[in-house]
């Protein structure tokens, strides 16, 4: 009887400790959150220049910095989701919308908390 109780106790301990380590693995596997430097900055440079990049001759609100993009994120998303030809549609010189994946960069960044780095 002592052997059965001992084996049961050992099996229970193994199960408890194995479950503890798997929760650490789940936390470590969480996807990285979007941030301005890694995800958003390049999209803006590629799609919002020259109008919103002052060093390229633009005269609109500059979006070459984190604080301006963060402050205007709702308006940016609203305007890039408009139908081409609609007043306020961005990119202004574009005749086609940005791809869904490009628009989703802005949306995911907002969802993830508007992180800078």
MDTraj code that builds the backbone (N, CA, C; nanometers):
import mdtraj as md
import numpy as np

residues = "UNK UNK UNK UNK UNK UNK UNK UNK UNK UNK UNK UNK UNK UNK UNK UNK UNK UNK UNK UNK UNK UNK UNK UNK UNK UNK UNK UNK UNK UNK UNK UNK UNK UNK UNK UNK UNK UNK UNK UNK UNK UNK UNK UNK UNK UNK UNK UNK UNK UNK UNK UNK UNK UNK UNK UNK UNK UNK UNK UNK UNK UNK UNK UNK UNK UNK UNK UNK UNK UNK UNK UNK UNK UNK UNK UNK UNK UNK UNK UNK UNK UNK UNK UNK UNK UNK UNK UNK UNK UNK UNK UNK UNK UNK UNK UNK UNK UNK UNK UNK UNK UNK UNK UNK UNK UNK UNK UNK UNK UNK UNK UNK UNK UNK UNK UNK UNK".split()
xyz = np.array([
    [0.0818, -0.1196, 0.0000],
    [0.0000, 0.0000, 0.0000],
    [0.0862, 0.1260, 0.0000],
    [0.1996, 0.1225, 0.0744],
    [0.2889, 0.2367, 0.0799],
    [0.3496, 0.2661, -0.0573],
    [0.3778, 0.1597, -0.1332],
    [0.4350, 0.1766, -0.2670],
    [0.3356, 0.2485, -0.3583],
    [0.2094, 0.2159, -0.3505],
    [0.1064, 0.2781, -0.4344],
    [0.0925, 0.4260, -0.3983],
    [0.0901, 0.4551, -0.2701],
    [0.0801, 0.5946, -0.2263],
    [0.2037, 0.6745, -0.2692],
    [0.3187, 0.6139, -0.2586],
    [0.4424, 0.6808, -0.2991],
    [0.4426, 0.7081, -0.4496],
    [0.4048, 0.6101, -0.5284],
    [0.3999, 0.6271, -0.6735],
    [0.2954, 0.7317, -0.7131],
    [0.1834, 0.7328, -0.6459],
    [0.0792, 0.8322, -0.6730],
    [0.1302, 0.9726, -0.6408],
    [0.1987, 0.9861, -0.5294],
    [0.2539, 1.1166, -0.4904],
    [0.3575, 1.1640, -0.5906],
    [0.4434, 1.0750, -0.6364],
    [0.5464, 1.1112, -0.7352],
    [0.4817, 1.1499, -0.8681],
    [0.3827, 1.0730, -0.9112],
    [0.3143, 1.1026, -1.0379],
    [0.2441, 1.2384, -1.0296],
    [0.1822, 1.2683, -0.9167],
    [0.1153, 1.3970, -0.8985],
    [0.2160, 1.5107, -0.9025],
    [0.3290, 1.4926, -0.8366],
    [0.4331, 1.5958, -0.8364],
    [0.4855, 1.6208, -0.9774],
    [0.5079, 1.5158, -1.0531],
    [0.5561, 1.5300, -1.1913],
    [0.4555, 1.6085, -1.2751],
    [0.3275, 1.5765, -1.2613],
    [0.2248, 1.6475, -1.3365],
    [0.2195, 1.7957, -1.2996],
    [0.2286, 1.8247, -1.1722],
    [0.2236, 1.9643, -1.1274],
    [0.3421, 2.0421, -1.1828],
    [0.4634, 1.9872, -1.1696],
    [0.5815, 2.0582, -1.2165],
    [0.5864, 2.0693, -1.3692],
    [0.5370, 1.9697, -1.4389],
    [0.5374, 1.9791, -1.5854],
    [0.4391, 2.0845, -1.6340],
    [0.3283, 2.1026, -1.5665],
    [0.2325, 2.2062, -1.6034],
    [0.2854, 2.3455, -1.5734],
    [0.3615, 2.3596, -1.4703],
    [0.4197, 2.4905, -1.4371],
    [0.5154, 2.5361, -1.5454],
    [0.5969, 2.4491, -1.5971],
    [0.6937, 2.4881, -1.6984],
    [0.6269, 2.5183, -1.8318],
    [0.5167, 2.4540, -1.8638],
    [0.4510, 2.4793, -1.9924],
    [0.3874, 2.6177, -1.9957],
    [0.3450, 2.6711, -1.8804],
    [0.2875, 2.8055, -1.8797],
    [0.3930, 2.9094, -1.9127],
    [0.5167, 2.8855, -1.8727],
    [0.6254, 2.9767, -1.9075],
    [0.6504, 2.9748, -2.0572],
    [0.6399, 2.8578, -2.1172],
    [0.6586, 2.8471, -2.2621],
    [0.5491, 2.9226, -2.3359],
    [0.4265, 2.9170, -2.2880],
    [0.3150, 2.9867, -2.3529],
    [0.3351, 3.1379, -2.3463],
    [0.3845, 3.1867, -2.2346],
    [0.4101, 3.3303, -2.2222],
    [0.5224, 3.3727, -2.3156],
    [0.6270, 3.2939, -2.3247],
    [0.7397, 3.3267, -2.4105],
    [0.7015, 3.3240, -2.5584],
    [0.6007, 3.2457, -2.5947],
    [0.5617, 3.2326, -2.7346],
    [0.4630, 3.3401, -2.7795],
    [0.4256, 3.4317, -2.6915],
    [0.3310, 3.5375, -2.7283],
    [0.3928, 3.6233, -2.8384],
    [0.3137, 3.6607, -2.9394],
    [0.3680, 3.7400, -3.0496],
    [0.4081, 3.8792, -3.0019],
    [0.5107, 3.9318, -3.0644],
    [0.5585, 4.0658, -3.0298],
    [0.4539, 4.1698, -3.0692],
    [0.4411, 4.2725, -2.9885],
    [0.3466, 4.3791, -3.0183],
    [0.4062, 4.4729, -3.1230],
    [0.3189, 4.5310, -3.2043],
    [0.3624, 4.6271, -3.3044],
    [0.4105, 4.7530, -3.2336],
    [0.5131, 4.8165, -3.2913],
    [0.5597, 4.9434, -3.2377],
    [0.5954, 5.0366, -3.3526],
    [0.6090, 5.1636, -3.3201],
    [0.6329, 5.2664, -3.4214],
    [0.7629, 5.2404, -3.4976],
    [0.8720, 5.2198, -3.4243],
    [1.0022, 5.2056, -3.4899],
    [1.0116, 5.0848, -3.5812],
    [0.9596, 4.9729, -3.5374],
    [0.9741, 4.8488, -3.6139],
    [0.8697, 4.8333, -3.7238],
    [0.7464, 4.8732, -3.6971],
    [0.6380, 4.8416, -3.7893],
    [0.5803, 4.9605, -3.8648],
    [0.5667, 5.0745, -3.8002],
    [0.4919, 5.1863, -3.8581],
    [0.5804, 5.2828, -3.9367],
    [0.6960, 5.3128, -3.8854],
    [0.7833, 5.4139, -3.9451],
    [0.8138, 5.3853, -4.0929],
    [0.8455, 5.2625, -4.1262],
    [0.8768, 5.2273, -4.2649],
    [0.7552, 5.2390, -4.3565],
    [0.6378, 5.2043, -4.3051],
    [0.5145, 5.2153, -4.3839],
    [0.4873, 5.3617, -4.4163],
    [0.5071, 5.4483, -4.3196],
    [0.4863, 5.5911, -4.3421],
    [0.5873, 5.6444, -4.4426],
    [0.7129, 5.6078, -4.4277],
    [0.8158, 5.6539, -4.5207],
    [0.7854, 5.6106, -4.6640],
    [0.7325, 5.4899, -4.6790],
    [0.7042, 5.4371, -4.8124],
    [0.5761, 5.4914, -4.8738],
    [0.4776, 5.5285, -4.7913],
    [0.3461, 5.5624, -4.8451],
    [0.3003, 5.7057, -4.8221],
    [0.3674, 5.7794, -4.7360],
    [0.3204, 5.9138, -4.7002],
    [0.4150, 6.0241, -4.7464],
    [0.5231, 5.9860, -4.8121],
    [0.6193, 6.0830, -4.8637],
    [0.5759, 6.1241, -5.0041],
    [0.6029, 6.2416, -5.0466],
    [0.6778, 6.3461, -4.9788],
    [0.5912, 6.4381, -4.8926],
    [0.4627, 6.4270, -4.9017],
    [0.3735, 6.5244, -4.8364],
    [0.3907, 6.5325, -4.6849],
    [0.4061, 6.4194, -4.6181],
    [0.4124, 6.4194, -4.4714],
    [0.5527, 6.3950, -4.4174],
    [0.6527, 6.4039, -4.5043],
    [0.7923, 6.3882, -4.4626],
    [0.8643, 6.5187, -4.4985],
    [0.8856, 6.6067, -4.4007],
    [0.9401, 6.7396, -4.4286],
    [1.0724, 6.7386, -4.5040],
    [1.1604, 6.6448, -4.4758],
    [1.2907, 6.6428, -4.5429],
    [1.2781, 6.6122, -4.6920],
    [1.1605, 6.5665, -4.7339],
    [1.1387, 6.5370, -4.8759],
    [1.0536, 6.6446, -4.9430],
    [1.0389, 6.7580, -4.8765],
    [0.9695, 6.8705, -4.9379],
    [0.8226, 6.8823, -4.9057],
    [0.7731, 6.8035, -4.8143],
    [0.6309, 6.8084, -4.7809],
    [0.5973, 6.9286, -4.6944],
    [0.4720, 6.9738, -4.7069],
    [0.4293, 7.0880, -4.6265],
    [0.3055, 7.0555, -4.5427],
    [0.2710, 6.9310, -4.5318],
    [0.1585, 6.8862, -4.4500],
    [0.2092, 6.8552, -4.3095],
    [0.1177, 6.8144, -4.2213],
    [0.1587, 6.7758, -4.0855],
    [0.2643, 6.6657, -4.0965],
    [0.3786, 6.6838, -4.0328],
    [0.4861, 6.5842, -4.0460],
    [0.4559, 6.4551, -3.9704],
    [0.4737, 6.3439, -4.0395],
    [0.4554, 6.2129, -3.9792],
    [0.5876, 6.1363, -3.9773],
    [0.6953, 6.2103, -3.9668],
    [0.8260, 6.1480, -3.9560],
    [0.8683, 6.1327, -3.8099],
    [0.7712, 6.1472, -3.7187],
    [0.8031, 6.1321, -3.5770],
    [0.6879, 6.0635, -3.5039],
    [0.7242, 5.9941, -3.4005],
    [0.6314, 5.9143, -3.3212],
    [0.5153, 5.9955, -3.2652],
    [0.5442, 6.1091, -3.2045],
    [0.4387, 6.1836, -3.1335],
    [0.3277, 6.2317, -3.2264],
    [0.3597, 6.2783, -3.3461],
    [0.2569, 6.3244, -3.4389],
    [0.1706, 6.2085, -3.4904],
    [0.2347, 6.0976, -3.5211],
    [0.1593, 5.9816, -3.5714],
    [0.0684, 5.9278, -3.4614],
    [0.1206, 5.9187, -3.3404],
    [0.0403, 5.8707, -3.2283],
    [-0.0795, 5.9622, -3.2048],
    [-0.0578, 6.0926, -3.2078],
    [-0.1658, 6.1886, -3.1835],
    [-0.2744, 6.1815, -3.2902],
    [-0.2370, 6.1482, -3.4122],
    [-0.3313, 6.1499, -3.5253],
    [-0.3751, 6.0118, -3.5715],
    [-0.3474, 5.9065, -3.4957],
    [-0.3712, 5.7713, -3.5451],
    [-0.5155, 5.7467, -3.5868],
    [-0.6120, 5.7980, -3.5120],
    [-0.7520, 5.7747, -3.5502],
    [-0.7843, 5.8404, -3.6837],
    [-0.7351, 5.9600, -3.7055],
    [-0.7586, 6.0305, -3.8316],
    [-0.6835, 5.9631, -3.9469],
    [-0.5640, 5.9177, -3.9208],
    [-0.4874, 5.8467, -4.0245],
    [-0.5637, 5.7226, -4.0688],
    [-0.6082, 5.6425, -3.9745],
    [-0.6827, 5.5201, -4.0087],
    [-0.8105, 5.5547, -4.0832],
    [-0.8818, 5.6543, -4.0360],
    [-1.0069, 5.6937, -4.1021],
    [-0.9817, 5.7314, -4.2481],
    [-0.8781, 5.8100, -4.2721],
    [-0.8533, 5.8595, -4.4074],
    [-0.7987, 5.7529, -4.5023],
    [-0.7171, 5.6630, -4.4526],
    [-0.6646, 5.5591, -4.5427],
    [-0.7683, 5.4509, -4.5715],
    [-0.8763, 5.4485, -4.4930],
    [-0.9839, 5.3525, -4.5197],
    [-1.0923, 5.4080, -4.6112],
    [-1.0871, 5.5365, -4.6421],
    [-1.1869, 5.5958, -4.7320],
    [-1.1751, 5.5369, -4.8718],
    [-1.2803, 5.5481, -4.9471],
    [-1.2806, 5.5053, -5.0865],
    [-1.2051, 5.6082, -5.1699],
    [-1.1190, 5.5640, -5.2628],
    [-1.0484, 5.6594, -5.3475],
    [-1.1455, 5.7554, -5.4154],
    [-1.1080, 5.8817, -5.4202],
    [-1.1927, 5.9844, -5.4787],
    [-1.2776, 6.0565, -5.3755],
    [-1.2945, 5.9971, -5.2581],
    [-1.3688, 6.0612, -5.1506],
    [-1.2842, 6.1736, -5.0926],
    [-1.3489, 6.2829, -5.0567],
    [-1.2768, 6.3947, -4.9972],
    [-1.2052, 6.3484, -4.8711],
    [-1.0764, 6.3780, -4.8622],
    [-0.9959, 6.3394, -4.7479],
    [-0.9223, 6.2079, -4.7642],
    [-0.9466, 6.1361, -4.8750],
    [-0.8799, 6.0076, -4.8991],
    [-0.7284, 6.0250, -4.9000],
    [-0.6613, 5.9324, -4.8373],
    [-0.5155, 5.9291, -4.8386],
    [-0.4712, 5.7904, -4.8808],
    [-0.3627, 5.7801, -4.9515],
    [-0.2703, 5.8853, -4.9890],
    [-0.3297, 5.9748, -5.0970],
    [-0.3109, 6.1038, -5.0808],
    [-0.3731, 6.2059, -5.1638],
    [-0.3486, 6.1845, -5.3125],
    [-0.2266, 6.1581, -5.3507],
    [-0.1947, 6.1416, -5.4929],
    [-0.2263, 6.0022, -5.5450],
    [-0.2604, 5.9137, -5.4547],
    [-0.2900, 5.7764, -5.4950],
    [-0.4294, 5.7630, -5.5513],
    [-0.4438, 5.6734, -5.6443],
    [-0.5762, 5.6462, -5.7004],
    [-0.6302, 5.5148, -5.6468],
    [-0.5484, 5.4444, -5.5686],
    [-0.5908, 5.3178, -5.5098],
    [-0.5631, 5.3202, -5.3600],
    [-0.6449, 5.2453, -5.2872],
    [-0.6257, 5.2345, -5.1433],
    [-0.4965, 5.1595, -5.1140],
    [-0.4448, 5.1832, -4.9962],
    [-0.3344, 5.1016, -4.9478],
    [-0.3868, 4.9596, -4.9304],
    [-0.2979, 4.8641, -4.9350],
    [-0.3409, 4.7242, -4.9177],
    [-0.3973, 4.7040, -4.7770],
    [-0.4816, 4.6035, -4.7638],
    [-0.5376, 4.5717, -4.6322],
    [-0.4276, 4.5434, -4.5305],
    [-0.3213, 4.4768, -4.5742],
    [-0.2127, 4.4451, -4.4812],
    [-0.1410, 4.5716, -4.4349],
    [-0.1298, 4.6706, -4.5224],
    [-0.0674, 4.7969, -4.4844],
    [-0.1571, 4.8737, -4.3875],
    [-0.2855, 4.8786, -4.4154],
    [-0.3804, 4.9448, -4.3251],
    [-0.3811, 4.8747, -4.1897],
    [-0.3704, 4.7433, -4.1912],
    [-0.3706, 4.6671, -4.0666],
    [-0.2483, 4.6938, -3.9792],
    [-0.1382, 4.7405, -4.0382],
    [-0.0220, 4.7788, -3.9575],
    [-0.0621, 4.8901, -3.8612],
    [-0.1323, 4.9912, -3.9119],
    [-0.1772, 5.1026, -3.8281],
    [-0.2787, 5.0554, -3.7238],
    [-0.3719, 4.9730, -3.7664],
    [-0.4749, 4.9239, -3.6748],
    [-0.4142, 4.8377, -3.5637],
    [-0.3231, 4.7485, -3.6005],
    [-0.2620, 4.6604, -3.5010],
    [-0.1754, 4.7402, -3.4041],
    [-0.1066, 4.8410, -3.4550],
    [-0.0253, 4.9269, -3.3695],
    [-0.1142, 4.9956, -3.2656],
    [-0.2286, 5.0443, -3.3087],
    [-0.3222, 5.1073, -3.2151],
    [-0.3730, 5.0046, -3.1138],
    [-0.4122, 4.8869, -3.1606],
    [-0.4617, 4.7819, -3.0725],
    [-0.3553, 4.7419, -2.9687],
    [-0.2299, 4.7390, -3.0102],
    [-0.1208, 4.6976, -2.9210],
    [-0.0774, 4.8070, -2.8236],
    [-0.1376, 4.9256, -2.8337],
    [-0.1090, 5.0288, -2.7347],
    [-0.0224, 5.1433, -2.7810],
    [-0.0011, 5.1584, -2.9112],
    [0.0745, 5.2711, -2.9663],
    [0.2143, 5.2824, -2.9050],
    [0.2862, 5.1726, -2.9059],
    [0.4216, 5.1675, -2.8494],
    [0.5210, 5.2345, -2.9420],
    [0.6202, 5.2998, -2.8830],
    [0.7244, 5.3644, -2.9646],
    [0.8315, 5.2651, -3.0050],
    [0.8797, 5.1854, -2.9086],
    [0.9874, 5.0897, -2.9359],
    [0.9481, 4.9530, -2.8855],
])
top = md.Topology()
chain = top.add_chain()
for i, resn in enumerate(residues, 1):
    res = top.add_residue(resn, chain, resSeq=i)
    for name in ("N", "CA", "C"):
        top.add_atom(name, md.element.get_by_symbol(name[0]), res)
traj = md.Trajectory(xyz[None], top)
